[in-house]
Amino acid sequence: MTKLDDAQIDRLADALLDAHDRVVNVPLPSAAPGGIDTASAYAVAQCLRQRRIARGERPVGWKIGFTNRGIWQRYGVYEPMWAPVWDTTTVLLEGTECTLSLAGLSQPRLEPEVVFGLARDPRPGMTLDQLRGCIEWVAHGFEVVHTHFEGWRFTAPDTAADFALHGRLRIGPRRAVAEWPTLAADLAALQVELACNGEVKDRGTGAIVLDGPLQALKAMVEAMAKTTPQWSIRAGECVTTGTITDAWPLAPGQTWTTKLTDARLAGLTLRTSV
């Protein structure tokens, strides 16, 4: 894989931001002569972050993708990636239901996830229990992912450059974790049922995301420190930890629901519109 120079990074960032804004596809960076390496992909992602901040968007947290080992072979991606989530893409729900417009999304898919809200900065090297002590709340959420590459075909560096596939995030009722000492084990055991228009489409267990959502957060903290040291998770931010089922294609007029086996976390209903 080739390391891109500054001019190539800028051009690719411009192309991806334009694709994002116009909802169109672009050629795979990995298909260009020499391809693209991971460091260059995150350099593109940093350019995109700076461009979005410059035009008035505000980062409010992070997403980590491809933590679900069960879908690695299907997508041909075998390692996690991450990127910011934004005030323009993220909503803390007042209840358990929402309507989501698919406008502005390219080939959108739905992912049921576990989301954390941070009260303190997490650091590399923390134990799971120390990491739990950094978390203020946990919630069930829906991340809508999308891609600007045709047919959901890409490599890991492609996805890291393409906003880590993040489109929208809807976060359900938040549960305080201060009195939840078994958080890591309980979230690993959490079972999620995903249905569309009353028909069950998929089921999954929290352990599929790198052994559990808290474990996925730990892996993210460690990996970010090594791969993107210019980025770090801060108190007040949220982190969504990856899909517990496969990612399911969205179309207008659908009603998606989840049922969870842990009563401390609420299931959600999401209705799609044009």
Sequence and secondary structure as in RCSB ss.txt:
>XXXX:A:sequence
MTKLDDAQIDRLADALLDAHDRVVNVPLPSAAPGGIDTASAYAVAQCLRQRRIARGERPVGWKIGFTNRGIWQRY
GVYEPMWAPVWDTTTVLLEGTECTLSLAGLSQPRLEPEVVFGLARDPRPGMTLDQLRGCIEWVAHGFEVVHTHFE
GWRFTAPDTAADFALHGRLRIGPRRAVAEWPTLAADLAALQVELACNGEVKDRGTGAIVLDGPLQALKAMVEAMA
KTTPQWSIRAGECVTTGTITDAWPLAPGQTWTTKLTDARLAGLTLRTSV
>XXXX:A:secstr
     HHHHHHHHHHHHHHHHHT     GGGSTT   HHHHHHHHHHHHHHHHHTT  EEEEEEE  BGGGHHHH
T  S EEEEEETTTEEE SSSEEEEE TT SS EEEEEEEEEESS   TT  HHHHHTTEEEEEEEEEEE  SSG
GG   HHHHHHTGGGEEEEEE   EE TT TTHHHHHHH EEEEEETTEEEEEEEGGGBTTSHHHHHHHHHHHHH
HH TT    TT EEE   SS  EE  TT EEEEEES TTS   EEEEE 
